Amino acid sequence: MAGIAVLAIAYVLSQFYRSFMAVLTPALIVELGATNADLSLASGAFFISFALSQFAIGVSLDRYGPRRTAAILLAAGGGGGAFLFAAAEQPWMITAAMVLIGIGCAPVLMAALFIFARIFSKARFAVLTSWLVAFGAAGNVIGASPLANAAEAFGWRPVMAGLGLFTLLTAAAVLALVRDPARPEGMPTGSAGFSGFVELLRMRVLWPIIPLIAINYAPPAGIRGLWAGPYLSEVYGAGTLVIGEVTLLMALAMVVGSFVYGPLDTFLKTRKWVGLIGNSISLAAICFLAVFTVSSISATTAALVVIGLCGMSYGLMMAHARAFFPPHLVGRGVTLMNFFTIGGVGAMQFATGAVVTANAVPGEPAAAYTALFTFYAVMLGIALAIYLFSRDAKPERT
């Protein structure tokens, strides 16, 4: 349907905005005097504002529907934030722009998932979500070497201004083409209050799932969206175009990973073990970078590709949690889980910024990144250990 198609395009923008700063790192450092800590703060601000918006979005989806919720926030936050980014003269303006962009992008995926949950069966939720995420991951691709080439050719400010205009046009298309799904019978208009979130948090079956939902996406999103640029630049002396090429490969792996995860739960008749094994492979690649922080650009690229490929279990994890949502809490359920996902990425951006800053050694840039990858590995390892105690949700039973 046209509505889902335009939401998919909007989600491409959302994925672009959460990852594009890695490519612009050299220019932002030179032109604005931004430091790694400044860029970490800006990237983290995107994810935190994105995450905190989920509660209001969950209520708004139930009360006003996905059409108005997504269109208004995307225009005001996404478009406005992109224009502010293009006009930035100080690092704090980048942070403010990323806050606005985070709010603007926050409802896009949730609007689509809300429609999926209302229209399609639970068994199809994982593949629909994963494939939408895979399509949206094209934003990661655009935010890699294509962005690098555009910034080299036209300058990053005109490029960001052009993206702001495209964001406004996309928001207008959402308003024109998205159709709100019918409200379930017997569900009153005022039933979308915040108390539903409390009800969900009391469900013990979700407790072992939430830590991995909060951490699984943080390594690919954080490394691809923020740390790949400084890491490759400082440790390997890579320039903008090389960074763009490496991050492009990681972005393509993220696209493939989302597509692959989509049908695996149905094919293998398990969600828990697909998530556990896939994220364990991602953990192994992160451990490689922690141990061999300085190796070769090809080995490092290969590890980043594996992290991108195996770290994209978002759709699967959402389907695992969604299997336990009561029907009247589906809208708030998907936004609550998304809060943990994006909030986890945001918290990790702030934390990793502190880790890199605390472990910086003059003349030894690799030291900070060894600590960075070790921190990612420890956090993901803890989440996987807790996830072992989760209850499986086999697709044929949901």
Backbone torsions as a table, in degrees:
resi	resn	phi	psi	omega
1	MET	NA	154.6	-175.7
2	ALA	-62.7	-36.0	-179.4
3	GLY	-62.6	-45.6	178.2
4	ILE	-64.5	-38.5	-179.9
5	ALA	-61.2	-44.6	-178.7
6	VAL	-72.1	-32.3	173.8
7	LEU	-65.8	-34.6	177.0
8	ALA	-64.7	-40.6	176.8
9	ILE	-64.1	-41.8	177.3
10	ALA	-62.0	-34.7	179.8
11	TYR	-72.1	-29.3	172.1
12	VAL	-59.0	-43.4	176.7
13	LEU	-61.5	-42.7	-179.7
14	SER	-59.8	-44.0	179.1
15	GLN	-67.1	-37.3	177.9
16	PHE	-60.9	-48.0	-174.1
17	TYR	-66.7	-25.3	-179.6
18	ARG	-84.6	-4.4	-174.2
19	SER	-132.5	-7.3	-169.0
20	PHE	-72.3	-22.5	-173.3
21	MET	-66.6	-23.6	179.1
22	ALA	-59.1	-38.9	-178.7
23	VAL	-74.2	-32.7	-178.3
24	LEU	-86.8	0.1	-176.7
25	THR	-49.6	-52.6	-178.4
26	PRO	-58.0	-42.8	-178.3
27	ALA	-67.4	-40.9	-179.5
28	LEU	-66.7	-35.2	178.5
29	ILE	-67.7	-44.3	-176.9
30	VAL	-72.9	-48.2	-172.3
31	GLU	-81.3	-34.1	-176.8
32	LEU	-107.8	-7.5	-176.9
33	GLY	70.8	24.2	-179.3
34	ALA	-71.6	144.7	175.6
35	THR	-103.7	172.8	175.2
36	ASN	-58.7	-37.8	178.8
37	ALA	-65.5	-39.1	177.5
38	ASP	-62.2	-44.6	-178.3
39	LEU	-69.9	-35.8	175.6
40	SER	-63.6	-42.0	178.1
41	LEU	-61.9	-44.8	-179.3
42	ALA	-63.9	-44.5	179.1
43	SER	-65.1	-42.8	178.0
44	GLY	-64.6	-35.5	179.4
45	ALA	-62.9	-37.1	176.0
46	PHE	-57.6	-51.3	-174.6
47	PHE	-69.9	-36.6	179.9
48	ILE	-68.2	-45.0	178.3
49	SER	-64.7	-37.8	176.1
50	PHE	-59.7	-47.5	-176.8
51	ALA	-67.9	-46.3	-177.5
52	LEU	-65.4	-24.6	178.1
53	SER	-70.8	-18.4	-172.8
54	GLN	-61.4	-33.8	-177.5
55	PHE	-65.7	-48.3	177.6
56	ALA	-66.3	-35.6	179.1
57	ILE	-66.3	-40.4	178.3
58	GLY	-57.8	-43.3	177.5
59	VAL	-68.1	-43.3	-177.3
60	SER	-64.9	-37.0	178.5
61	LEU	-61.2	-43.7	179.3
62	ASP	-70.5	-36.0	-172.5
63	ARG	-88.4	-42.2	-174.4
64	TYR	-113.3	-14.5	179.1
65	GLY	93.1	163.5	-175.9
66	PRO	-72.1	-27.3	-174.6
67	ARG	-62.1	-58.1	-178.6
68	ARG	-69.6	-38.9	-178.6
69	THR	-58.0	-50.6	-176.4
70	ALA	-71.5	-43.4	-174.4
71	ALA	-64.7	-46.6	-175.5
72	ILE	-66.7	-46.7	-178.0
73	LEU	-69.3	-37.3	179.5
74	LEU	-64.0	-40.5	-179.9
75	ALA	-68.2	-51.7	-175.2
76	ALA	-70.5	-46.8	-176.8
77	GLY	-83.4	-53.4	-176.7
78	GLY	-66.3	-51.6	179.8
79	GLY	-65.2	-47.5	180.0
80	GLY	-62.2	-40.6	179.6
81	GLY	-65.7	-38.4	179.4
82	ALA	-65.0	-40.2	177.5
83	PHE	-65.7	-38.8	177.7
84	LEU	-65.6	-40.2	177.8
85	PHE	-59.7	-43.9	-178.7
86	ALA	-63.0	-28.5	-177.2
87	ALA	-96.8	2.7	-172.8
88	ALA	-61.4	137.1	176.6
89	GLU	-119.7	-15.4	-179.5
90	GLN	-133.3	154.9	179.3
91	PRO	-57.3	-34.2	-178.6
92	TRP	-65.5	-26.7	178.2
93	MET	-70.6	-32.6	174.3
94	ILE	-63.9	-43.2	178.8
95	THR	-62.9	-44.9	179.1
96	ALA	-61.8	-40.7	178.8
97	ALA	-63.5	-40.3	-178.7
98	MET	-70.0	-30.2	173.8
99	VAL	-62.2	-48.3	179.0
100	LEU	-61.8	-44.3	-179.3
101	ILE	-63.8	-38.5	177.9
102	GLY	-60.1	-44.3	177.7
103	ILE	-63.8	-40.5	-178.5
104	GLY	-67.1	-35.7	-179.2
105	CYS	-83.3	-18.2	-171.6
106	ALA	-56.1	-38.6	-175.3
107	PRO	-87.4	-7.5	-168.1
108	VAL	-64.2	-58.2	-179.4
109	LEU	-64.7	-38.7	-178.6
110	MET	-64.6	-33.9	176.7
111	ALA	-62.2	-43.5	178.5
112	ALA	-67.5	-43.5	179.7
113	LEU	-64.4	-35.3	176.7
114	PHE	-61.3	-43.5	178.4
115	ILE	-66.1	-43.0	177.3
116	PHE	-58.0	-46.1	-176.0
117	ALA	-65.9	-32.6	-178.5
118	ARG	-81.4	-30.2	-171.5
119	ILE	-102.4	-38.0	-172.8
120	PHE	-105.1	166.9	-179.6
121	SER	-75.0	161.5	178.0
122	LYS	-61.1	-35.6	-176.5
123	ALA	-64.4	-25.3	-178.7
124	ARG	-93.9	-5.0	-173.2
125	PHE	-63.5	-42.8	-176.6
126	ALA	-63.7	-47.0	-176.6
127	VAL	-70.1	-38.9	177.5
128	LEU	-62.7	-45.3	179.9
129	THR	-64.7	-46.9	-177.7
130	SER	-63.0	-40.5	-178.5
131	TRP	-73.1	-32.2	174.0
132	LEU	-66.5	-42.0	176.9
133	VAL	-62.2	-39.7	178.6
134	ALA	-62.9	-43.5	177.4
135	PHE	-63.2	-44.1	179.7
136	GLY	-63.3	-27.6	180.0
137	ALA	-63.8	-10.4	171.2
138	ALA	-57.6	-25.7	175.4
139	GLY	-62.4	-34.1	174.5
140	ASN	-65.4	-37.5	179.6
141	VAL	-66.2	-47.4	179.6
142	ILE	-62.8	-33.1	-179.4
143	GLY	-80.7	6.1	178.3
144	ALA	-102.4	-118.4	-174.8
145	SER	-63.8	-34.3	176.0
146	PRO	-59.7	-41.7	176.6
147	LEU	-65.3	-41.6	179.5
148	ALA	-59.7	-44.0	179.6
149	ASN	-66.7	-40.7	178.9
150	ALA	-65.2	-41.8	179.5
151	ALA	-65.1	-37.1	177.1
152	GLU	-66.0	-38.4	-174.8
153	ALA	-80.1	-41.0	-172.3
154	PHE	-116.4	-13.8	-173.6
155	GLY	94.1	146.5	-173.6
156	TRP	-72.5	-27.5	-179.4
157	ARG	-67.6	-49.8	176.3
158	PRO	-61.1	-35.7	179.0
159	VAL	-63.1	-44.4	179.8
160	MET	-66.9	-36.7	177.3
161	ALA	-64.5	-40.6	176.9
162	GLY	-63.1	-38.4	177.3
163	LEU	-66.4	-35.1	176.4
164	GLY	-61.8	-42.3	178.2
165	LEU	-64.9	-42.5	179.3
166	PHE	-64.3	-34.9	177.8
167	THR	-63.4	-42.5	177.9
168	LEU	-62.7	-41.2	178.9
169	LEU	-65.6	-37.9	178.5
170	THR	-66.0	-40.7	177.8
171	ALA	-61.5	-40.0	177.6
172	ALA	-63.7	-37.9	177.9
173	ALA	-67.0	-37.4	176.3
174	VAL	-60.4	-46.3	-179.3
175	LEU	-62.6	-34.5	-176.1
176	ALA	-82.5	-32.4	-167.7
177	LEU	-110.8	-25.6	-178.7
178	VAL	-73.2	138.9	176.6
179	ARG	-116.5	128.7	179.6
180	ASP	-69.2	133.6	178.1
181	PRO	-69.7	156.6	179.7
182	ALA	-64.1	143.9	177.5
183	ARG	-73.2	136.0	178.6
184	PRO	-57.6	143.9	179.6
185	GLU	-60.9	136.7	177.7
186	GLY	84.8	-2.4	179.4
187	MET	-94.9	111.0	-178.1
188	PRO	-70.2	155.6	-178.1
189	THR	-58.9	-36.9	-175.4
190	GLY	-89.3	16.8	-175.1
191	SER	-86.1	8.8	-173.6
192	ALA	-98.9	37.3	-178.3
193	GLY	-76.7	172.8	-177.8
194	PHE	-72.7	-15.4	-179.2
195	SER	-62.4	-24.4	178.1
196	GLY	-61.3	-32.4	178.3
197	PHE	-65.8	-38.6	178.0
198	VAL	-64.5	-42.3	178.4
199	GLU	-59.1	-42.4	178.6
200	LEU	-64.6	-42.1	-178.1
201	LEU	-68.4	-18.3	176.8
202	ARG	-82.2	-7.8	-178.6
203	MET	-81.0	106.0	-174.8
204	ARG	-63.5	-24.3	-179.5
205	VAL	-63.7	-23.3	179.8
206	LEU	-84.9	-19.0	-172.8
207	TRP	-58.9	-45.0	179.6
208	PRO	-73.5	-15.9	-178.9
209	ILE	-84.6	-35.7	-173.1
210	ILE	-58.1	-42.9	-179.8
211	PRO	-58.6	-40.4	179.5
212	LEU	-73.6	-33.8	173.5
213	ILE	-59.8	-36.6	-178.3
214	ALA	-75.6	-24.6	-172.3
215	ILE	-111.1	-27.6	-168.2
216	ASN	-59.5	-35.7	-176.6
217	TYR	-87.5	-13.1	-174.7
218	ALA	-63.9	-43.6	179.4
219	PRO	-63.6	-52.1	179.4
220	PRO	-64.3	-39.5	-179.2
221	ALA	-68.8	-44.5	-177.7
222	GLY	-69.5	-43.5	-178.6
223	ILE	-70.8	-47.4	179.9
224	ARG	-66.6	-41.7	-172.7
225	GLY	-83.5	-20.8	-175.1
226	LEU	-135.5	-56.3	-165.6
227	TRP	-84.7	-20.2	180.0
228	ALA	-59.8	-41.1	-179.6
229	GLY	-62.1	-59.4	178.2
230	PRO	-59.0	-39.5	-179.5
231	TYR	-60.5	-52.2	-178.8
232	LEU	-66.7	-34.6	-179.7
233	SER	-70.5	-48.3	-173.6
234	GLU	-79.6	-36.5	-176.4
235	VAL	-87.8	-38.1	-175.9
236	TYR	-109.8	-4.4	-179.0
237	GLY	69.0	25.2	-177.8
238	ALA	-73.0	144.5	176.0
239	GLY	-94.0	-175.4	-175.4
240	THR	-58.8	-43.0	-176.3
241	LEU	-69.1	-39.7	177.6
242	VAL	-66.1	-43.1	176.3
243	ILE	-58.7	-42.5	178.8
244	GLY	-60.9	-40.5	-179.8
245	GLU	-67.6	-43.9	-179.3
246	VAL	-66.6	-45.3	-179.6
247	THR	-68.4	-26.8	174.6
248	LEU	-63.8	-43.8	178.0
249	LEU	-62.6	-41.3	177.9
250	MET	-65.2	-40.3	179.4
251	ALA	-64.3	-41.5	177.5
252	LEU	-63.5	-38.0	177.0
253	ALA	-63.6	-36.1	177.8
254	MET	-65.4	-36.6	176.1
255	VAL	-63.6	-50.5	-179.3
256	VAL	-61.5	-41.9	-179.5
257	GLY	-60.0	-42.3	178.8
258	SER	-63.7	-41.9	177.8
259	PHE	-63.5	-42.2	-176.9
260	VAL	-67.9	-43.3	-179.8
261	TYR	-61.7	-33.6	-173.5
262	GLY	-46.9	-58.7	-176.2
263	PRO	-89.9	-3.7	-172.8
264	LEU	-63.4	-36.9	-178.0
265	ASP	-65.0	-37.9	177.8
266	THR	-71.3	-40.3	-178.6
267	PHE	-67.2	-42.2	-176.2
268	LEU	-96.3	-2.9	177.7
269	LYS	61.3	32.5	177.2
270	THR	-156.8	143.3	173.0
271	ARG	-102.9	-41.1	-176.3
272	LYS	-58.1	-48.9	-171.9
273	TRP	-78.0	-27.0	172.4
274	VAL	-64.7	-46.7	179.2
275	GLY	-63.8	-40.5	-177.7
276	LEU	-66.6	-47.7	-177.5
277	ILE	-69.6	-44.3	-179.5
278	GLY	-59.8	-46.9	-179.6
279	ASN	-71.4	-23.9	175.4
280	SER	-68.9	-37.1	175.9
281	ILE	-65.2	-41.3	175.6
282	SER	-59.5	-42.6	178.4
283	LEU	-59.6	-41.3	179.8
284	ALA	-62.3	-39.1	179.2
285	ALA	-67.9	-38.4	177.1
286	ILE	-64.6	-40.7	177.9
287	CYS	-62.2	-36.9	176.8
288	PHE	-58.8	-46.3	-179.9
289	LEU	-66.6	-32.5	178.5
290	ALA	-67.0	-37.4	-177.9
291	VAL	-84.5	-41.0	-178.0
292	PHE	-114.8	62.8	-178.5
293	THR	-62.9	-35.0	174.9
294	VAL	-114.0	108.2	177.7
295	SER	-134.3	-96.0	173.4
296	SER	-140.6	157.5	-178.6
297	ILE	-64.1	-30.8	179.7
298	SER	-72.1	-42.4	178.8
299	ALA	-66.1	-40.4	177.8
300	THR	-63.9	-43.5	177.7
301	THR	-60.4	-42.5	179.3
302	ALA	-60.7	-42.7	178.7
303	ALA	-64.2	-41.3	178.2
304	LEU	-63.9	-37.0	177.9
305	VAL	-65.0	-41.6	178.6
306	VAL	-64.0	-41.4	177.2
307	ILE	-61.6	-43.2	177.8
308	GLY	-64.3	-40.1	-178.0
309	LEU	-69.1	-48.3	-172.1
310	CYS	-93.2	-11.2	-178.6
311	GLY	-90.4	2.9	-175.7
312	MET	-97.9	51.1	-178.3
313	SER	-92.2	15.9	-176.1
314	TYR	-53.4	-51.0	-178.1
315	GLY	-61.2	-41.7	178.4
316	LEU	-63.3	-44.6	-178.9
317	MET	-65.9	-39.0	176.6
318	MET	-63.3	-40.2	178.8
319	ALA	-66.7	-37.2	178.0
320	HIS	-60.3	-47.4	179.2
321	ALA	-70.6	-41.4	-176.8
322	ARG	-60.2	-27.9	179.8
323	ALA	-60.4	-21.2	-176.8
324	PHE	-104.3	-1.2	-178.6
325	PHE	-73.3	135.1	168.8
326	PRO	-64.9	150.2	-176.6
327	PRO	-54.7	-37.5	-176.4
328	HIS	-77.0	-5.2	-178.5
329	LEU	-116.6	14.1	-176.8
330	VAL	-61.8	-46.4	-179.0
331	GLY	-60.3	-48.2	179.2
332	ARG	-71.6	-28.0	178.8
333	GLY	-65.1	-46.9	-178.4
334	VAL	-67.8	-34.9	178.5
335	THR	-72.3	-33.7	177.1
336	LEU	-65.1	-44.6	178.6
337	MET	-65.3	-37.0	177.1
338	ASN	-66.8	-32.5	174.5
339	PHE	-58.7	-45.4	-179.9
340	PHE	-66.8	-38.4	179.6
341	THR	-64.0	-55.8	-176.3
342	ILE	-72.8	-37.0	175.7
343	GLY	-62.4	-36.8	177.1
344	GLY	-64.0	-41.7	177.4
345	VAL	-63.4	-44.8	179.9
346	GLY	-62.1	-45.6	178.9
347	ALA	-61.9	-39.5	179.1
348	MET	-68.9	-31.3	176.3
349	GLN	-64.0	-45.6	177.1
350	PHE	-62.6	-45.9	-176.9
351	ALA	-64.4	-43.0	-178.6
352	THR	-68.5	-32.4	174.4
353	GLY	-60.2	-42.9	177.8
354	ALA	-66.2	-39.2	-179.8
355	VAL	-63.6	-46.6	-179.5
356	VAL	-64.0	-43.2	179.8
357	THR	-64.4	-43.0	-177.6
358	ALA	-68.3	-27.3	-175.8
359	ASN	-105.6	10.7	177.7
360	ALA	-67.7	130.0	179.0
361	VAL	-122.3	119.9	-179.6
362	PRO	-54.7	129.7	179.0
363	GLY	83.2	-7.6	179.7
364	GLU	-131.4	73.8	-176.2
365	PRO	-61.1	-26.1	-177.5
366	ALA	-65.2	-27.0	-176.2
367	ALA	-58.8	-43.5	-178.9
368	ALA	-64.3	-36.9	-176.1
369	TYR	-81.3	-26.1	170.0
370	THR	-61.5	-45.0	177.5
371	ALA	-64.4	-38.7	179.7
372	LEU	-59.6	-53.1	-176.8
373	PHE	-68.3	-32.0	175.7
374	THR	-64.4	-41.0	179.3
375	PHE	-63.5	-45.7	176.4
376	TYR	-57.6	-44.0	-177.5
377	ALA	-63.4	-43.3	-179.2
378	VAL	-63.7	-47.0	-177.4
379	MET	-65.0	-43.3	178.9
380	LEU	-67.2	-37.7	178.4
381	GLY	-62.5	-41.5	178.1
382	ILE	-63.8	-44.2	179.8
383	ALA	-62.1	-40.0	178.6
384	LEU	-66.1	-38.2	178.3
385	ALA	-62.3	-40.4	178.0
386	ILE	-69.1	-38.2	-178.5
387	TYR	-62.8	-25.0	177.3
388	LEU	-55.8	-27.2	-177.0
389	PHE	-90.7	4.0	-178.5
390	SER	-75.6	157.9	175.2
391	ARG	-88.2	132.1	178.8
392	ASP	-69.4	157.3	176.0
393	ALA	-134.2	93.1	-177.0
394	LYS	-74.0	134.0	-173.9
395	PRO	-54.3	-37.2	-176.3
396	GLU	-68.2	-13.9	179.5
397	ARG	-98.7	0.6	-176.6
398	THR	-126.0	NA	NA
